[in-house]
Amino acid sequence: MRVKEIYDYIDSFAPFSSKADWDNSGFLVGDIDADVKKAVICLDVTADVITFAVKENASLLISHHPVIFKAQKNFTAGNPAFTAAKYGISIISAHTNLDKAADGVNDTLCKALDITYEKLDESVCEGFLNVGEFSENMSPAAAAAFISKKLGGAVNYCEGSTPIKKLGICSGSGADFIDEAVKLGCNAFITGDASYHDFLDAKAEGISLFAAGHFETEVLIVKALAEKLRNKFNFTEFIEYISVSPVITEK
C-alpha cells in the first residue's frame, strides 16, 4: 500500500479541494509513493505522537490538525515536520475538508451527542454548520451536563431565553456561525471554543451557547477515521493515538 492510495481515498470522501482558503490540509511531509504497512491516526502531530510512531515502526501519520499550518521560514530540529521527515514518516493532514465531510468531524460530534441532524450545503457557512435537535427536550443546564457526560470535558455555557429546541452544531472553533444559526431558527449552539464576547452576544440574542472544548469536540474523529480506513484497506494497520487535552481545568 502506498501513501498516495490512502491520500486518494481520503480525498474521495473529504475532498482536499473543499478545505477553507486559510487552511493547509493535504499531503504535507514525506514521500507520497512510499510504502505503508502501519499508519498512526491522531488529532495533532506532537513530539509524543512522532515518538509513538517511530516505536510502532509506522511510516505514515494521518492528522486532523495540519502539522504545517502557517508559513515557515525555517525547518530545523525540534520542528515536528522535520522530525517526521528525519525518521522517514510521511504526514497527511485532513482538517477543514474533514470537518465538513459526510461522517466527518462535525457529523461524528452530532452522533456522539445523540443529535438528529441535517447537514447544510456549502452555501450556508461554507458547509461547516449542522442543525438538529436532541432526542429529548432539555433545559440549558441539563444540556450542559449531558454534553459534559458524553464528551468527557468541562462545558462553559450561557442560558438562552427559551427551552432548547433547534440546535446549531459546529465542532472546533465555530462561534463565528452563531448569527447564521439564529437566522435558521436555532435557539442553541454547540461548538468547541467561544470567547467571552461570543457569550455576551449569544445572551443578547436569547440563544443558549455551549463551548464544550476544541479537543473534546474533535478528538472523536480519530477513532471514526481509523475505522473507516480499516474497512477500506486490509493490508495496512491503522493505529489510533488518543491524546489527552493540553487544557487543564481546575474543578
MIRO-916222 format. One record per residue: z, x, y of N, C-alpha, C in turn; residue in one letter. Coordinates in nm, 2 decimals, padded with zeros to 4 digits, always signed. Each point is the difference from the previous one (the first is absolute). Layout:
N
((Z,X,Y),(Z,X,Y),(Z,X,Y),'A')
...
***
This chain:
251
((+00.00,+00.08,-00.12),(+00.00,-00.08,+00.12),(+00.00,+00.09,+00.12),'M')
((-00.09,-00.03,+00.10),(+00.00,+00.07,+00.13),(+00.07,-00.07,+00.11),'R')
((+00.04,+00.08,+00.10),(+00.06,-00.07,+00.12),(-00.09,-00.10,+00.06),'V')
((-00.13,+00.03,+00.00),(-00.10,-00.09,+00.07),(+00.00,-00.14,-00.07),'K')
((+00.01,+00.00,-00.13),(+00.00,-00.13,-00.07),(+00.12,-00.09,+00.04),'E')
((+00.12,+00.07,+00.01),(+00.11,-00.08,+00.05),(-00.01,-00.04,+00.14),'I')
((-00.05,+00.09,+00.09),(-00.03,-00.04,+00.14),(-00.09,-00.12,+00.01),'Y')
((-00.11,+00.01,-00.08),(-00.10,-00.11,+00.00),(+00.06,-00.13,-00.04),'D')
((+00.09,+00.00,-00.10),(+00.06,-00.12,-00.05),(+00.09,-00.06,+00.11),'Y')
((+00.08,+00.08,+00.06),(+00.09,-00.05,+00.11),(-00.09,-00.05,+00.11),'I')
((-00.11,+00.06,+00.03),(-00.09,-00.04,+00.11),(-00.06,-00.14,-00.04),'D')
((-00.01,-00.03,-00.13),(-00.06,-00.13,-00.04),(+00.08,-00.12,+00.03),'S')
((+00.14,+00.02,+00.01),(+00.09,-00.12,+00.03),(+00.07,+00.02,+00.13),'F')
((+00.00,+00.12,+00.05),(+00.06,+00.03,+00.13),(-00.09,+00.09,+00.08),'A')
((-00.12,-00.05,+00.05),(-00.10,+00.09,+00.06),(+00.06,+00.08,+00.11),'P')
((-00.03,+00.13,-00.01),(+00.05,+00.09,+00.10),(-00.07,-00.02,+00.13),'F')
((-00.11,-00.06,+00.00),(-00.07,-00.04,+00.13),(+00.07,-00.11,+00.07),'S')
((+00.10,-00.07,-00.06),(+00.07,-00.11,+00.06),(+00.13,+00.05,+00.07),'S')
((+00.02,+00.13,-00.01),(+00.12,+00.05,+00.07),(+00.00,-00.02,+00.15),'K')
((+00.11,+00.00,+00.06),(+00.01,-00.01,+00.15),(-00.06,+00.13,+00.06),'A')
((-00.05,-00.02,+00.12),(-00.07,+00.11,+00.07),(+00.09,+00.12,+00.02),'D')
((+00.13,-00.02,+00.02),(+00.10,+00.11,+00.02),(+00.05,+00.06,-00.13),'W')
((-00.04,-00.05,-00.11),(+00.05,+00.04,-00.13),(-00.08,+00.12,-00.05),'D')
((+00.06,+00.07,-00.10),(-00.07,+00.11,-00.06),(+00.01,-00.01,-00.16),'N')
((-00.03,-00.12,-00.05),(+00.00,-00.02,-00.14),(-00.13,+00.07,-00.06),'S')
((+00.01,+00.04,-00.13),(-00.11,+00.05,-00.06),(+00.03,+00.12,-00.10),'G')
((-00.10,+00.07,-00.03),(+00.02,+00.13,-00.08),(+00.04,+00.11,+00.10),'F')
((+00.12,+00.05,-00.01),(+00.05,+00.09,+00.11),(+00.02,+00.14,-00.04),'L')
((+00.02,+00.03,-00.12),(+00.03,+00.13,-00.05),(-00.06,+00.03,-00.13),'V')
((-00.05,+00.12,-00.02),(-00.04,+00.04,-00.14),(-00.15,+00.00,-00.03),'G')
((-00.02,-00.02,-00.13),(-00.14,+00.00,-00.06),(-00.03,-00.14,-00.06),'D')
((-00.09,-00.07,+00.06),(-00.03,-00.14,-00.04),(-00.06,+00.00,-00.14),'I')
((-00.05,+00.12,-00.05),(-00.06,+00.00,-00.13),(+00.09,+00.06,-00.11),'D')
((+00.13,+00.02,+00.04),(+00.10,+00.06,-00.09),(+00.03,-00.10,-00.11),'A')
((+00.04,+00.05,-00.12),(+00.04,-00.08,-00.11),(+00.15,-00.05,+00.03),'D')
((+00.03,-00.12,-00.05),(+00.13,-00.05,+00.01),(+00.05,-00.05,-00.13),'V')
((+00.11,+00.06,-00.05),(+00.06,-00.05,-00.12),(+00.13,-00.07,+00.03),'K')
((+00.06,+00.04,+00.11),(+00.12,-00.06,+00.05),(-00.01,-00.02,+00.15),'K')
((+00.05,-00.12,+00.05),(+00.00,-00.02,+00.15),(+00.14,-00.07,+00.03),'A')
((+00.05,+00.04,+00.12),(+00.12,-00.06,+00.05),(-00.02,-00.10,+00.11),'V')
((+00.05,-00.11,-00.01),(-00.01,-00.11,+00.11),(+00.13,+00.00,+00.08),'I')
((-00.02,+00.01,+00.13),(+00.12,+00.01,+00.09),(-00.02,-00.07,+00.13),'C')
((+00.11,-00.03,+00.07),(-00.01,-00.06,+00.13),(-00.04,+00.11,+00.11),'L')
((+00.07,+00.11,+00.00),(-00.01,+00.11,+00.09),(-00.02,+00.13,-00.08),'D')
((-00.08,+00.09,+00.06),(-00.01,+00.13,-00.06),(+00.10,+00.09,+00.07),'V')
((+00.11,+00.03,-00.07),(+00.10,+00.09,+00.05),(+00.01,+00.13,-00.09),'T')
((+00.08,+00.09,+00.04),(+00.03,+00.12,-00.08),(+00.05,-00.04,-00.14),'A')
((+00.09,-00.10,-00.01),(+00.05,-00.04,-00.12),(-00.10,-00.06,-00.10),'D')
((-00.10,-00.07,+00.06),(-00.10,-00.06,-00.08),(-00.09,+00.11,-00.05),'V')
((-00.04,+00.10,+00.08),(-00.08,+00.10,-00.05),(+00.07,+00.09,-00.11),'I')
((+00.13,+00.02,+00.02),(+00.07,+00.07,-00.10),(+00.00,-00.07,-00.14),'T')
((+00.01,-00.14,+00.02),(+00.00,-00.08,-00.12),(-00.14,+00.00,-00.07),'F')
((-00.10,+00.00,+00.08),(-00.14,+00.00,-00.05),(-00.03,+00.13,-00.07),'A')
((+00.05,+00.11,+00.06),(-00.02,+00.13,-00.07),(+00.07,+00.01,-00.13),'V')
((+00.13,-00.05,+00.00),(+00.08,+00.00,-00.13),(-00.07,-00.09,-00.10),'K')
((-00.07,-00.11,+00.04),(-00.06,-00.08,-00.10),(-00.15,+00.04,-00.03),'E')
((-00.04,+00.11,+00.06),(-00.13,+00.06,-00.02),(-00.11,-00.11,+00.04),'N')
((+00.03,-00.07,+00.11),(-00.10,-00.10,+00.05),(-00.09,+00.07,+00.09),'A')
((-00.13,-00.04,+00.00),(-00.10,+00.06,+00.09),(-00.04,-00.09,+00.11),'S')
((+00.06,-00.12,+00.01),(-00.04,-00.10,+00.10),(+00.12,-00.08,+00.05),'L')
((+00.02,-00.01,+00.13),(+00.09,-00.09,+00.06),(-00.07,-00.11,+00.07),'L')
((+00.04,-00.12,-00.02),(-00.05,-00.12,+00.07),(+00.11,-00.06,+00.08),'I')
((-00.01,+00.01,+00.13),(+00.11,-00.04,+00.09),(-00.05,-00.12,+00.08),'S')
((+00.10,-00.08,+00.05),(-00.03,-00.10,+00.10),(-00.01,+00.06,+00.14),'H')
((+00.10,+00.06,+00.05),(-00.01,+00.06,+00.13),(-00.08,+00.13,-00.01),'H')
((-00.09,+00.02,+00.10),(-00.08,+00.12,-00.01),(+00.07,+00.13,+00.02),'P')
((-00.03,+00.10,-00.09),(+00.06,+00.13,+00.01),(-00.04,+00.07,+00.13),'V')
((-00.12,-00.03,+00.05),(-00.04,+00.05,+00.13),(-00.03,-00.12,+00.08),'I')
((+00.07,-00.02,+00.11),(-00.01,-00.12,+00.08),(-00.06,+00.03,+00.14),'F')
((+00.07,+00.09,+00.07),(-00.05,+00.04,+00.13),(-00.08,+00.12,-00.01),'K')
((-00.08,+00.03,+00.11),(-00.08,+00.13,+00.00),(+00.10,+00.11,-00.01),'A')
((-00.04,+00.10,-00.08),(+00.08,+00.12,-00.02),(-00.07,+00.13,+00.05),'Q')
((+00.07,+00.08,+00.07),(-00.06,+00.13,+00.05),(+00.03,+00.12,-00.09),'K')
((+00.08,-00.02,-00.10),(+00.03,+00.10,-00.10),(+00.02,-00.06,-00.14),'N')
((+00.00,+00.09,-00.10),(+00.01,-00.04,-00.14),(+00.08,+00.11,-00.07),'F')
((+00.13,+00.00,+00.01),(+00.08,+00.11,-00.04),(+00.10,-00.04,-00.11),'T')
((+00.07,+00.11,-00.05),(+00.10,-00.02,-00.10),(+00.11,-00.10,+00.05),'A')
((+00.04,-00.09,-00.09),(+00.10,-00.10,+00.04),(-00.06,-00.13,+00.03),'G')
((-00.13,+00.00,+00.04),(-00.07,-00.13,+00.02),(-00.03,-00.06,-00.14),'N')
((+00.03,-00.13,-00.03),(-00.02,-00.06,-00.13),(-00.15,+00.01,-00.05),'P')
((-00.09,-00.01,+00.09),(-00.14,+00.01,-00.04),(-00.03,+00.14,-00.04),'A')
((+00.05,+00.10,+00.07),(-00.02,+00.14,-00.04),(+00.06,+00.03,-00.14),'F')
((+00.12,-00.05,-00.02),(+00.07,+00.02,-00.13),(-00.07,-00.06,-00.11),'T')
((-00.05,-00.12,+00.02),(-00.08,-00.07,-00.11),(-00.12,+00.08,-00.03),'A')
((-00.08,+00.04,+00.10),(-00.12,+00.08,-00.02),(+00.03,+00.13,-00.07),'A')
((+00.12,+00.06,+00.03),(+00.04,+00.13,-00.06),(+00.01,-00.02,-00.15),'K')
((+00.05,-00.11,-00.04),(+00.03,-00.03,-00.14),(-00.12,-00.07,-00.07),'Y')
((-00.11,-00.01,+00.07),(-00.12,-00.07,-00.06),(+00.01,-00.15,-00.02),'G')
((+00.09,-00.06,+00.09),(+00.02,-00.14,-00.01),(-00.09,-00.07,+00.11),'I')
((-00.08,-00.10,-00.04),(-00.08,-00.07,+00.09),(+00.08,-00.12,+00.05),'S')
((-00.03,-00.06,+00.11),(+00.07,-00.11,+00.06),(-00.10,-00.11,+00.05),'I')
((+00.02,-00.12,-00.05),(-00.06,-00.12,+00.06),(+00.11,-00.08,+00.06),'I')
((-00.03,-00.04,+00.13),(+00.10,-00.09,+00.07),(-00.07,-00.13,+00.03),'S')
((+00.06,-00.11,-00.04),(-00.05,-00.14,+00.02),(+00.10,-00.07,+00.09),'A')
((-00.02,-00.01,+00.13),(+00.10,-00.05,+00.09),(-00.04,-00.14,+00.05),'H')
((-00.06,-00.01,+00.11),(-00.02,-00.14,+00.06),(-00.11,-00.07,-00.09),'T')
((-00.09,+00.06,-00.06),(-00.09,-00.06,-00.09),(+00.07,-00.07,-00.12),'N')
((+00.11,+00.06,-00.05),(+00.08,-00.06,-00.10),(+00.10,-00.10,+00.05),'L')
((+00.04,+00.01,+00.12),(+00.09,-00.10,+00.06),(-00.06,-00.14,-00.01),'D')
((-00.13,+00.00,+00.04),(-00.07,-00.13,+00.01),(-00.08,-00.05,-00.12),'K')
((-00.01,+00.09,-00.10),(-00.08,-00.03,-00.12),(+00.06,-00.12,-00.08),'A')
((-00.08,-00.06,-00.08),(+00.05,-00.10,-00.09),(+00.09,+00.07,-00.10),'A')
((+00.12,-00.05,-00.03),(+00.10,+00.06,-00.08),(+00.05,+00.14,+00.06),'D')
((-00.02,+00.01,+00.13),(+00.04,+00.13,+00.06),(+00.15,-00.01,+00.05),'G')
((+00.03,+00.07,+00.10),(+00.14,+00.01,+00.04),(+00.06,-00.13,+00.05),'V')
((-00.08,-00.07,+00.09),(+00.06,-00.12,+00.05),(+00.01,-00.11,-00.10),'N')
((-00.10,-00.01,-00.09),(+00.00,-00.10,-00.11),(+00.12,+00.03,-00.09),'D')
((+00.02,+00.13,-00.03),(+00.11,+00.04,-00.09),(+00.13,-00.04,+00.06),'T')
((+00.02,+00.02,+00.13),(+00.12,-00.04,+00.07),(+00.02,-00.15,-00.02),'L')
((-00.10,-00.08,+00.02),(+00.01,-00.15,-00.01),(+00.04,-00.04,-00.14),'C')
((-00.06,+00.07,-00.10),(+00.04,-00.04,-00.14),(+00.14,+00.04,-00.03),'K')
((+00.05,+00.11,+00.06),(+00.14,+00.05,-00.03),(+00.10,-00.10,+00.07),'A')
((-00.04,-00.07,+00.11),(+00.08,-00.09,+00.07),(-00.02,-00.14,-00.05),'L')
((-00.08,-00.02,-00.10),(-00.03,-00.14,-00.05),(-00.06,-00.09,+00.11),'D')
((-00.08,+00.06,+00.08),(-00.07,-00.08,+00.11),(-00.14,-00.05,-00.05),'I')
((-00.02,-00.13,+00.01),(-00.14,-00.05,-00.02),(-00.07,+00.03,+00.13),'T')
((-00.11,+00.08,-00.02),(-00.07,+00.05,+00.12),(-00.15,-00.02,+00.01),'Y')
((-00.05,+00.01,+00.11),(-00.15,+00.00,+00.03),(-00.03,+00.13,+00.07),'E')
((-00.11,+00.07,-00.05),(-00.05,+00.11,+00.07),(-00.09,-00.04,+00.11),'K')
((+00.02,+00.06,+00.12),(-00.09,-00.03,+00.11),(-00.11,+00.10,+00.01),'L')
((-00.12,-00.04,+00.05),(-00.11,+00.09,-00.01),(+00.01,+00.10,+00.12),'D')
((-00.10,+00.09,+00.01),(+00.00,+00.11,+00.09),(-00.01,-00.05,+00.15),'E')
((-00.04,-00.12,+00.02),(-00.01,-00.05,+00.14),(+00.14,-00.03,+00.06),'S')
((+00.10,-00.01,-00.09),(+00.14,-00.02,+00.04),(+00.08,+00.12,-00.02),'V')
((+00.05,+00.07,+00.10),(+00.09,+00.12,-00.01),(-00.06,+00.10,-00.10),'C')
((-00.13,+00.01,+00.00),(-00.08,+00.10,-00.08),(+00.03,-00.01,-00.15),'E')
((+00.05,-00.11,-00.04),(+00.02,-00.03,-00.14),(+00.14,+00.05,-00.05),'G')
((+00.08,+00.04,+00.09),(+00.14,+00.05,-00.03),(+00.10,-00.11,-00.02),'F')
((-00.03,-00.12,+00.04),(+00.10,-00.10,+00.01),(-00.02,-00.10,-00.12),'L')
((+00.11,-00.03,-00.07),(+00.00,-00.11,-00.09),(+00.09,-00.11,+00.06),'N')
((-00.02,-00.13,-00.04),(+00.08,-00.11,+00.04),(+00.04,-00.07,-00.13),'V')
((+00.12,-00.06,+00.00),(+00.05,-00.07,-00.12),(+00.13,-00.07,+00.02),'G')
((+00.07,-00.02,-00.11),(+00.13,-00.07,+00.01),(+00.08,+00.04,-00.13),'E')
((+00.13,+00.00,+00.02),(+00.09,+00.02,-00.12),(-00.01,-00.12,-00.09),'F')
((+00.05,+00.03,-00.13),(-00.01,-00.11,-00.10),(+00.10,-00.11,+00.03),'S')
((+00.10,+00.03,+00.09),(+00.09,-00.11,+00.04),(+00.04,+00.03,+00.15),'E')
((+00.04,-00.11,+00.06),(+00.04,+00.01,+00.14),(+00.13,+00.09,+00.02),'N')
((+00.00,+00.08,+00.10),(+00.12,+00.09,+00.03),(+00.03,+00.00,+00.15),'M')
((+00.12,+00.02,+00.03),(+00.04,+00.03,+00.13),(-00.03,+00.15,+00.03),'S')
((-00.01,+00.04,+00.12),(-00.02,+00.15,+00.03),(+00.10,+00.09,-00.07),'P')
((+00.13,-00.04,+00.00),(+00.10,+00.08,-00.06),(-00.02,+00.01,-00.15),'A')
((-00.03,-00.11,-00.06),(-00.02,+00.00,-00.14),(-00.13,+00.08,-00.04),'A')
((-00.10,-00.01,+00.09),(-00.12,+00.07,-00.03),(+00.02,+00.15,+00.01),'A')
((+00.08,+00.05,+00.10),(+00.04,+00.14,+00.02),(+00.07,+00.05,-00.13),'A')
((+00.09,-00.08,-00.05),(+00.08,+00.04,-00.12),(-00.10,+00.01,-00.12),'A')
((-00.09,-00.10,-00.01),(-00.10,+00.00,-00.11),(-00.09,+00.12,+00.01),'F')
((-00.05,+00.03,+00.11),(-00.09,+00.11,+00.02),(+00.07,+00.13,-00.04),'I')
((+00.12,+00.02,+00.05),(+00.08,+00.12,-00.03),(+00.02,+00.01,-00.15),'S')
((+00.03,-00.11,-00.07),(+00.03,+00.01,-00.14),(-00.13,+00.03,-00.08),'K')
((-00.11,-00.05,+00.04),(-00.13,+00.02,-00.06),(-00.05,+00.15,+00.02),'K')
((+00.02,+00.05,+00.12),(-00.06,+00.13,+00.03),(+00.10,+00.11,-00.01),'L')
((+00.13,-00.03,+00.00),(+00.10,+00.10,-00.02),(+00.04,+00.08,+00.12),'G')
((-00.03,-00.05,+00.12),(+00.03,+00.07,+00.12),(+00.07,-00.09,+00.10),'G')
((+00.04,+00.06,+00.12),(+00.06,-00.08,+00.10),(-00.11,-00.07,+00.08),'A')
((+00.03,-00.12,+00.05),(-00.10,-00.08,+00.08),(+00.06,-00.03,+00.13),'V')
((-00.07,+00.05,+00.11),(+00.03,-00.05,+00.13),(-00.08,-00.12,+00.04),'N')
((+00.07,-00.10,+00.07),(-00.08,-00.12,+00.02),(+00.06,-00.07,+00.13),'Y')
((-00.08,-00.09,+00.05),(+00.04,-00.09,+00.10),(-00.03,-00.14,-00.04),'C')
((+00.08,-00.10,+00.04),(-00.02,-00.14,-00.04),(-00.09,-00.07,+00.10),'E')
((-00.10,-00.07,-00.05),(-00.09,-00.08,+00.08),(+00.07,-00.14,+00.03),'G')
((-00.07,-00.08,+00.06),(+00.05,-00.13,+00.05),(-00.01,-00.11,-00.11),'S')
((-00.07,+00.02,-00.11),(-00.02,-00.10,-00.10),(+00.01,+00.06,-00.14),'T')
((+00.03,-00.09,-00.10),(+00.01,+00.06,-00.14),(-00.14,+00.06,-00.04),'P')
((+00.01,+00.09,-00.09),(-00.13,+00.08,-00.04),(-00.09,-00.09,-00.07),'I')
((-00.12,-00.01,+00.04),(-00.11,-00.08,-00.06),(-00.11,+00.09,-00.04),'K')
((-00.08,+00.05,+00.10),(-00.12,+00.08,-00.03),(+00.03,+00.14,+00.05),'K')
((-00.04,+00.10,-00.09),(+00.03,+00.14,+00.02),(-00.12,+00.08,+00.03),'L')
((+00.01,+00.10,+00.09),(-00.10,+00.11,+00.01),(+00.06,+00.12,-00.07),'G')
((-00.08,+00.07,-00.07),(+00.05,+00.11,-00.08),(-00.10,+00.12,+00.02),'I')
((+00.06,+00.12,+00.04),(-00.07,+00.12,+00.01),(+00.09,+00.12,-00.03),'C')
((-00.03,+00.06,-00.11),(+00.08,+00.12,-00.05),(-00.01,+00.11,+00.10),'S')
((+00.10,+00.09,+00.00),(+00.00,+00.12,+00.08),(+00.03,-00.03,+00.15),'G')
((-00.09,+00.04,+00.09),(+00.02,-00.02,+00.14),(-00.09,-00.11,+00.05),'S')
((+00.04,-00.13,-00.02),(-00.09,-00.11,+00.04),(+00.05,-00.08,+00.11),'G')
((+00.09,+00.04,+00.08),(+00.06,-00.08,+00.11),(-00.11,-00.04,+00.10),'A')
((-00.10,+00.08,+00.01),(-00.11,-00.03,+00.10),(-00.07,-00.13,-00.02),'D')
((+00.02,-00.05,-00.12),(-00.07,-00.12,-00.04),(+00.08,-00.13,+00.01),'F')
((+00.12,+00.01,+00.06),(+00.09,-00.11,+00.01),(-00.07,-00.11,+00.09),'I')
((-00.05,+00.03,+00.11),(-00.07,-00.10,+00.09),(-00.10,-00.08,-00.08),'D')
((-00.08,+00.07,-00.08),(-00.11,-00.06,-00.07),(+00.06,-00.10,-00.10),'E')
((+00.11,+00.04,-00.07),(+00.06,-00.08,-00.09),(+00.06,-00.13,+00.06),'A')
((+00.05,+00.01,+00.12),(+00.05,-00.12,+00.07),(-00.12,-00.09,+00.03),'V')
((-00.11,+00.05,+00.04),(-00.12,-00.08,+00.03),(-00.05,-00.07,-00.13),'K')
((+00.03,+00.06,-00.11),(-00.04,-00.06,-00.13),(+00.10,-00.10,-00.05),'L')
((+00.11,-00.03,+00.08),(+00.10,-00.09,-00.04),(+00.12,+00.05,-00.08),'G')
((+00.01,+00.13,-00.01),(+00.11,+00.06,-00.07),(+00.13,-00.01,+00.09),'C')
((+00.11,-00.02,-00.07),(+00.13,+00.00,+00.08),(+00.09,+00.11,-00.06),'N')
((-00.06,+00.09,-00.08),(+00.08,+00.11,-00.06),(-00.10,+00.11,-00.03),'A')
((+00.05,+00.13,+00.01),(-00.09,+00.11,-00.02),(+00.08,+00.11,-00.07),'F')
((-00.06,+00.05,-00.11),(+00.06,+00.11,-00.07),(-00.09,+00.13,+00.01),'I')
((+00.07,+00.11,+00.03),(-00.07,+00.13,+00.01),(+00.10,+00.11,-00.04),'T')
((-00.05,+00.12,+00.01),(+00.09,+00.11,-00.03),(+00.08,+00.05,+00.12),'G')
((-00.07,+00.03,+00.11),(+00.06,+00.06,+00.12),(-00.02,-00.10,+00.11),'D')
((+00.10,-00.01,+00.09),(+00.00,-00.08,+00.12),(+00.09,+00.07,+00.10),'A')
((-00.04,+00.00,+00.13),(+00.08,+00.06,+00.10),(+00.10,-00.11,+00.06),'S')
((+00.09,+00.05,+00.08),(+00.09,-00.09,+00.08),(-00.08,-00.10,+00.08),'Y')
((-00.11,+00.04,+00.06),(-00.07,-00.09,+00.09),(-00.09,-00.09,-00.08),'H')
((-00.03,+00.04,-00.13),(-00.07,-00.10,-00.09),(+00.09,-00.11,-00.03),'D')
((+00.13,+00.03,-00.02),(+00.10,-00.11,-00.03),(+00.02,-00.09,+00.12),'F')
((+00.01,+00.06,+00.12),(+00.01,-00.07,+00.12),(-00.11,-00.10,+00.02),'L')
((-00.13,+00.05,-00.02),(-00.11,-00.09,+00.01),(-00.01,-00.11,-00.10),'D')
((+00.04,+00.04,-00.13),(+00.00,-00.10,-00.10),(+00.10,-00.11,+00.03),'A')
((+00.12,+00.04,+00.05),(+00.10,-00.10,+00.03),(-00.05,-00.09,+00.11),'K')
((-00.07,+00.05,+00.10),(-00.05,-00.08,+00.11),(-00.11,-00.10,-00.05),'A')
((-00.07,+00.05,-00.10),(-00.10,-00.09,-00.06),(+00.05,-00.11,-00.10),'E')
((+00.13,+00.02,-00.03),(+00.07,-00.09,-00.10),(-00.04,+00.03,-00.14),'G')
((-00.04,+00.12,-00.03),(-00.04,+00.04,-00.13),(+00.10,+00.09,-00.07),'I')
((+00.03,-00.02,-00.12),(+00.09,+00.09,-00.08),(-00.07,+00.12,-00.03),'S')
((+00.05,+00.12,+00.03),(-00.06,+00.13,-00.04),(+00.09,+00.08,-00.09),'L')
((-00.06,+00.05,-00.11),(+00.07,+00.07,-00.10),(-00.06,+00.14,-00.01),'F')
((+00.07,+00.11,+00.02),(-00.04,+00.14,-00.01),(+00.07,+00.05,-00.13),'A')
((-00.08,+00.01,-00.11),(+00.06,+00.03,-00.13),(-00.01,+00.14,-00.04),'A')
((-00.05,+00.09,+00.09),(-00.02,+00.14,-00.03),(-00.14,+00.04,-00.04),'G')
((-00.05,+00.10,+00.07),(-00.13,+00.05,-00.03),(-00.01,+00.04,-00.14),'H')
((+00.09,+00.08,-00.05),(+00.00,+00.05,-00.14),(+00.01,-00.12,-00.09),'F')
((+00.10,-00.09,+00.02),(+00.02,-00.11,-00.10),(-00.12,-00.09,-00.01),'E')
((-00.07,-00.02,+00.11),(-00.11,-00.09,-00.01),(-00.13,+00.06,-00.06),'T')
((+00.00,+00.13,-00.01),(-00.12,+00.07,-00.05),(+00.01,+00.08,-00.13),'E')
((+00.12,+00.04,-00.04),(+00.02,+00.08,-00.12),(-00.04,-00.08,-00.12),'V')
((+00.00,-00.13,+00.01),(-00.04,-00.09,-00.11),(-00.14,+00.03,-00.06),'L')
((-00.09,+00.06,+00.09),(-00.13,+00.02,-00.04),(-00.02,+00.12,-00.10),'I')
((+00.10,+00.08,-00.01),(-00.01,+00.12,-00.09),(-00.01,-00.05,-00.14),'V')
((+00.09,-00.09,-00.04),(-00.01,-00.06,-00.14),(-00.12,-00.08,-00.02),'K')
((-00.04,-00.09,+00.10),(-00.11,-00.08,-00.01),(-00.13,+00.07,-00.02),'A')
((-00.02,+00.11,+00.08),(-00.12,+00.08,+00.00),(-00.01,+00.08,-00.13),'L')
((+00.12,+00.05,-00.05),(+00.00,+00.08,-00.12),(-00.05,-00.09,-00.12),'A')
((+00.05,-00.12,+00.00),(-00.03,-00.10,-00.11),(-00.15,-00.03,+00.01),'E')
((-00.06,-00.02,+00.11),(-00.14,-00.03,+00.02),(-00.08,+00.12,-00.05),'K')
((+00.04,+00.12,+00.03),(-00.08,+00.12,-00.04),(+00.01,+00.02,-00.15),'L')
((+00.12,-00.02,-00.06),(+00.01,+00.01,-00.14),(-00.09,-00.10,-00.08),'R')
((-00.01,-00.12,+00.06),(-00.08,-00.10,-00.07),(-00.15,+00.04,+00.00),'N')
((-00.04,+00.08,+00.10),(-00.14,+00.04,+00.02),(-00.03,+00.13,-00.08),'K')
((+00.09,+00.10,+00.00),(-00.03,+00.13,-00.05),(+00.10,+00.03,-00.12),'F')
((-00.06,+00.01,-00.12),(+00.08,+00.01,-00.12),(+00.04,+00.15,-00.03),'N')
((-00.08,+00.09,+00.06),(+00.02,+00.14,-00.04),(+00.07,+00.09,+00.11),'F')
((+00.05,-00.07,+00.10),(+00.07,+00.07,+00.10),(+00.14,-00.06,+00.01),'T')
((+00.10,+00.09,+00.01),(+00.14,-00.05,+00.01),(+00.04,-00.02,+00.15),'E')
((+00.04,-00.12,+00.04),(+00.04,-00.03,+00.13),(+00.16,-00.01,+00.01),'F')
((+00.06,+00.09,+00.08),(+00.14,+00.01,+00.00),(+00.05,-00.05,+00.14),'I')
((+00.10,-00.09,-00.01),(+00.05,-00.06,+00.13),(+00.11,+00.09,+00.05),'E')
((-00.01,+00.04,+00.13),(+00.11,+00.07,+00.06),(+00.07,-00.10,+00.10),'Y')
((+00.11,-00.05,-00.04),(+00.08,-00.09,+00.08),(+00.10,+00.07,+00.09),'I')
((-00.03,+00.02,+00.12),(+00.09,+00.07,+00.09),(+00.11,-00.09,+00.05),'S')
((+00.09,+00.06,+00.08),(+00.10,-00.08,+00.07),(-00.03,+00.00,+00.15),'V')
((+00.04,-00.10,+00.07),(-00.02,-00.01,+00.14),(+00.07,+00.12,+00.07),'S')
((-00.07,+00.06,+00.10),(+00.07,+00.10,+00.08),(+00.10,-00.05,+00.10),'P')
((-00.01,-00.14,+00.02),(+00.09,-00.06,+00.09),(+00.13,-00.04,-00.06),'V')
((+00.11,+00.05,+00.06),(+00.13,-00.03,-00.06),(+00.07,-00.11,+00.09),'I')
((+00.04,-00.11,-00.06),(+00.06,-00.11,+00.07),(+00.15,+00.00,-00.03),'T')
((+00.08,+00.01,+00.11),(+00.15,-00.01,-00.02),(+00.04,-00.15,-00.01),'E')
((+00.07,-00.03,-00.11),(+00.03,-00.14,-00.02),(+00.16,-00.02,+00.01),'K')
***
